[in-house]
Amino acid sequence: MEFLDAVFNRRTTNGPFRPDPVSPEHQQTLIRAAAAAPSQFNSQPWRFVLIEDRDTIETVATISGESMTEVMSSGTFFNRYKKYFRFSQKEMDTLRSGMLFDKLPALLRPFTSRAFTPSGQNLMNKLRVPQTLGQENRKLVAGSPLLLGVMLERGEYRPEQLSGFYSVFSMGAAMENLWLTTVELGMGIQFVSFPMEAPHQWQRIVDMLRVPDDLELMAVYRLGYLPERTHRPAIDWSSRERKRPSQFVFRETCDAPQEGWDDDVRPGSA
């Protein structure tokens, strides 16, 4: 596979993985790719924990599902991220960013315009949408053959200093390397983000993984091999649109948007 093929075919996996374990060779390749990333002063601040134990994965899945239900029931999630949600193709075509909820149960479709109002929140709770989503999320995480915890050295990750920026930037580069490598290996990957939205739930994962005091758990991902066919969940989204270069690229100064590149926008995925 050519490098740019991997870049432009990179995806976030919203659906299930095959049950096959990720081979030790592929696990090693993923980590070696991550470790090849640049870091300030060659500090290499990242640390990784690979998780295959079924009991641990099931517990993380339960925590993730509970977290999703919790933050969606309270309205916290929607209030925090509503600027990224799109409920029509027209809106997505205009903004070319965020997540298009293009698959919703028929019962919910008439109420999308009220999604972020108190009445909309009450309706979703009455219809047990947060519970439905939480259960779907639990199943996805539980069906993952491999979880990956990403940590940073606290000695480098000091948010009040430049080293904090450098370490997070380096971690992002390492994870992008790993993410692109999943394309080459026929694998998928997804951020297990909901426990981070509920700090007490995130702490449960930190404790379970026995993260030492000198490390900060920054993220958890689920990984596995992609099936040939997948069934989309009852509530699902897509994010293949990308902003046109004229919306985010400038020429010489920030007064002049880049011109002439908009006709060659390639699709992607969050």
N, C-alpha and C positions, 0 to 999 in steps of 0.2 A: 504494500500500500504506500502511495506517495504521501509525503508529510501533509501537503495542503488538503488532500482527500480526508485525512484524519481531522484536520482543523474544521473543515466545512461540514463534515458528517458527525461531529460531536453532538451528543444528545444527553438530556436528562431522562432517566428511565422512570416513568410514572407507573408502569405496570409491573407484573410479577417477573421473576427470574426462573430459569430452569432449576430443578432441585440439585443438580450435579454440584459437588464441591468444587471450589476453585483450586486448580492444581497448584502444588507447591512451586512449580516452575513459573507459573503465571503470577503468583503472589510475589515471588522474588523479582520478577521483571517489573511489576508495578512499583515496588519500593525503590528499585534501582533507578527507575525513570524519575521518581519524585526526588531522590537524592541528587540527581544531576542538575537540579535547578540552581539558579544563581542565588547568592545571599550576601548581604553586606559584610565585608571583611572575611568572607568565607566562614561566617559564623555557624551556618547550618543549624538554625535554632529549632528545627522541627524534630518531633519524636512521634512514633506511630505505634499503635497497639492493634494487632490483628486478632479478630474474635471469630472462632468457629464453633465454640461450645454451644450446644443447642439450648441449654437452660439459660445461659446468659443472653443469647439472642432473643429468646422468648420473653425474658424479663424486660429487655430494652424495648421490644415491640409493645408490651403491655404499657410501659411508661409512656411511649410515644403516642399510642392510641388514647390513653387517659389525658395526656397533655393537650392533644388536639381537641378533644371534646370539651375540656375545661376552658381553653382560651376562646373557642368559638361560641360556647354557651354564654360566656360573660360579655361577649362583644369586643374583647380586647384585641383579638386578631384582626377583625374587620376594621376597627377604628385605626389600627396601626398601619394597615397595608391597603386600605381601600383605594388609594390612588393608583395602584397597580392592576386593579381588576377591571376587565372589560366584559360586557355582556352582549355585544353585537359586533359583527364583522366590520360594520361601518366605523365604529369607534376604534377598533384595532387598526384598520387601514389608515385612519387619520393620525393616530398617535404612534403606531408602529413600535410599541413597547408594552410591557406588562403581560398579563395572562388572560387569554380569551376563554371564558367558560362556555365552550361550544357544545357541551354535553351535560344536560340537566334533565332530571325526571320531569315528565309533562306537568306534574302537579306544581312544580316550582317555577316553571317558565313565566307564567303571568305576573309573578311577584318580583322579578329581578330589578325593576325600577325602584323597589322599596327595600332593596337588600341592606342598605346601610342606615336605615331609619329605625327608631325604637320599635315601631310596629312590625317592620320587617324582621328584626331580631326576635321579637316575640313569636312571630309566625314560624320562623325557622326552628326555634326551640320547641314550639308546640308540635311541629312535624318531626321532631327528633333528628333534624339534619346534623347537628354536631355529633350525636351518637353514631349516626350512620357513617359519617366521615371518619370518626375515630376508630370505628371497627374496621373499616376498609384500610385505614392506615396501619392498624395493628397487624392485619393479615399480610400486608405487603412487607413490613419489616420482618415479621416472623418467618416469611417464606424466603428470606435472604440467606444464602449459604455462607456469606462472609460480611462482617462488619469491620469498619476501619475507624479507629479513634485517632484524631490528629491533635497533637499537643505542642506547646511551645515552652521553651525554657523560660522560667520567670526572670532569670538573670538578664535575658535579652528582651523579653516581653514586658516592657515598662511603659505603659500607655502615656505617661506624663513626659517621656523623653523621646528623642528621635529614634532610639533603638526600638521602641515599641512599634513605630511605623515600619522600620526596616524589617523587623521580624515578621509582622503580618504580611507585608509585601512579599517576603521570601516564601512564606507558607503558601500564599496564593500561587506563586510560580511553581512550587513543588506540586500542589494539587492539580494545577493545569497540566503539568507534565503527566501526572498519573491518569488524569481524566482522558487525555488524548490517547494514552496507551491502551485504555479500555476499548477504544474503537478498533485498534489493530488486533486485539485479542478476542473480538467478538463478544465483549462484555458490556454491561450497563452499570450505571452508578447513579445514586440519588442521595442528596443531603437529608439526613434525619434531623429536621430542624425543630420540630414542635416541642421537644423537651426543653430547648433553650428559651422558649417563650414563657415557661413556668419554672423559675429558678429552683424551687424546692424539688421539682421533678428532675431537673438537670443534676442537682446534687446527688440524687439517688444513683445516677449513672456514674458520676465521679467516684462515689464511695464503692460501688460494685466493681469498678475497674481498678480500684486501689491506686488511683493517680497520686503520686507522691507530692509533697508540699512544694518541691522545686519545679513542678510542671503545672501548666494550665491547660485543661482540656478545652480545646477550641471548637471542635466539630466532630460529628460522627456521620459516617456514610455507610450506605448499604450497597453491596456489589454482588454480581453474579453473571452467569452466562445468559444471553438473550434467547428467548424461545423464537421459533419461526413465526408463530402467530400469537397475538395477545388479544384479550377481550378488555375493552375499556371499562372502567368502573362506572357506577351509576352517575356519579358526579365527577367530571373530569375537565381538564383544561389543556390548551395548547399554547405554545409560545414561539412559533417559528418566525414570526415577523421580526425584522431588524430595521432600525432607523436608517433613513437615507443619509449618505455621507454629508449632504448639505445641512443636516440637522445637528451634526456633532463634530464636523471637521472645519477648521478655518485655514486660510492661506495668508501667510506673512504676519498678519495681526488678527486679533479676535473681532475686528470690524468686518471682515470679509469672509463669508461662508465659501467653502469649496464648491466649485461649479463643475459640471460635466461628468460627475461620477455616479449620479443617481440611477442611471439605467442598468448598472451592473451589481445591484444589491443581491446577495445570495441569501437564501433562507438559513436559519439556524434554529437553536432551541435553548431555552434557559438552562 
